[in-house]
């Protein structure tokens, strides 16, 4: 489906430049943009001032990840979270599935971080404030807002507005093709994971089968040994 859609978009770029075609392209792009789903994760959670919180993102290789965050500090007098946390910074650390540190940087109380994965698998993203107060004193609670976008490619709207209508359609088509490529990459990664899971399941089933065979052989051997032992005992006692 995505391949045919991609070919349709590319062929649309190579079409005629008549007014009717331009209008059809504009409508086509508008419909696709309206129904396009952005891959993002928006949430917030509470954490201690000296506490470290981590999340896990399962990413395919060569994927851009952009994260926006905002920290709010708890006000004990107002019994509410302040709009911001001035003077408080956040350490952002990203670790690859191989255990290598891909990103380690200090940001402000509100900011944006980004990185590109070069390995497929689970990437660990950790956040911790740069508070230097002792744990006993640093009892303030923080509210951490986080919005992570995976495979996001932003359009420069100012650059688009400076171009004519046809170029605007071409730029938006190229952006949409990039997003389709990302979806295709996600599907390939899911197929790869499914293949690994299938192989693991088959190996597990094979091991279970061999273990059942070994157990059966052990039971048969023990039974034969018990029968032989009883037979020798009866013969020694002259009962047989």
Secondary structure, DSSP 8 states (H G I E B T S, - for coil): -HHHHHHHHHHHHTS---HHHHHHHHHHHHHHHHH----EEEEEEEEETT-EEEEEEEE-SSEEEEEEEEEEEEETTTTEE-S--TT--EEEEEE-TTS-EEEEEEE-SEEEEEEEESS-EEEEEEEEE---S-TTT---EEEEEEEEEES-----HHHHHTS-HHHHHHHHHHHHHHHHHHHHHHHHHHHHHHHHHHHHHHHHHHHHHHHHHHHHHHHHHHHHHHHHHHHHHHHHTT--
